[in-house]
Amino acid sequence: MKKITFILLVLLTTGTAFGQTTVSTAAEIIEAITFTEASGLNFGKVDNTAGTVIIDFDGTPSGTKSQITGGSPSAAVLNVTGEASESYNIILSSTATLSGPGPDMNVTEIAHDANQTLDVDGKETVNIGGKLTVGTNQIAGSYSGSISITVSYN
């Protein structure tokens, strides 16, 4: 009986030691980052012999193919908008395929000239260029495709 009484006494007099405090919490919500296409990447008008057309960020064509009068070569232009002065990441597909009446043509060396930091108004204009490879005796006609683009905050 003494043993049971002692155990009960120990259990009743033993306190639980713990501490309690609070921590502050906060969140900052910023404007979503978005982009729109102002113009697409256009390799202009070239003949159907094998060669390459390179469009630089400023839209200047070069490569082994000469432009034919009436074409409109131009770099793609994106308008990126979001939170002022925030940095962001832009990812472009490394290749694209142009499909049309003949065999597909490949676009490679796709690159951008982004600073990847939005200005004080939350904007940046991004130019995209690339290299088109025209096949031997490529069938004449219009060819089109798309470049996959992902933009996100760092």
Long-range contacts (C-beta under 8 A, 24 or more apart in sequence): 30-82, 30-83, 30-86, 30-153, 31-81, 31-82, 31-83, 31-122, 32-82, 33-80, 33-81, 33-82, 33-83, 33-86, 33-88, 33-118, 33-151, 33-152, 33-153, 34-80, 34-81, 34-82, 34-151, 35-78, 35-79, 35-80, 35-81, 35-126, 35-149, 35-151, 36-78, 36-79, 37-76, 37-77, 37-78, 38-77, 38-78, 38-79, 38-125, 39-74, 39-76, 39-77, 40-76, 41-74, 41-75, 41-76, 41-107, 41-128, 41-129, 41-130, 41-147, 42-71, 42-72, 42-73, 42-74, 43-73, 43-132, 44-68, 44-71, 44-72, 44-73, 45-69, 45-70, 45-71, 45-72, 46-71, 46-134, 48-134, 48-137, 48-138, 48-139, 48-140, 49-134, 49-136, 49-137, 49-138, 50-134, 50-135, 50-136, 50-137, 50-138, 51-133, 51-134, 52-131, 52-132, 52-133, 52-134, 53-131, 53-132, 53-134, 54-109, 54-129, 54-130, 54-131, 54-132, 55-129, 55-130, 55-131, 55-132, 56-129, 57-111, 57-112, 57-113, 57-127, 57-128, 57-129, 58-127, 59-127, 59-129, 63-131, 63-132, 65-134, 75-127, 75-128, 75-129, 76-127, 76-128, 76-129, 76-147, 77-125, 77-126, 77-127, 77-128, 78-125, 78-126, 78-127, 78-128, 78-149, 79-123, 79-124, 79-125, 79-126, 80-114, 80-118, 80-123, 80-124, 80-125, 80-126, 80-151, 81-118, 81-122, 81-123, 82-118, 82-122, 82-153, 83-118, 83-122, 83-153, 84-118, 84-119, 84-120, 84-121, 84-122, 85-117, 85-118, 85-119, 85-120, 85-122, 86-117, 86-118, 86-122, 86-153, 86-154, 87-116, 87-117, 87-118, 87-153, 87-154, 88-116, 88-117, 88-118, 88-151, 88-152, 88-153, 88-154, 89-116, 89-151, 89-152, 89-153, 89-154, 90-114, 90-116, 90-126, 90-149, 90-150, 90-151, 91-149, 91-150, 91-151, 92-128, 92-147, 92-148, 92-149, 93-147, 93-148, 93-149, 96-130, 96-145, 96-146, 96-147, 96-148, 97-145, 98-132, 98-143, 98-144, 98-145, 99-143, 99-144, 99-145, 100-139, 100-141, 100-142, 100-143, 100-144, 101-139, 101-140, 101-141, 101-142, 101-143, 102-135, 102-138, 102-139, 102-140, 102-141, 102-143, 103-135, 103-138, 103-139, 104-143, 105-132, 105-133, 105-134, 105-135, 105-138, 105-143, 106-132, 106-133, 107-131, 107-132, 107-133, 107-145, 107-147, 108-133, 110-147, 116-154
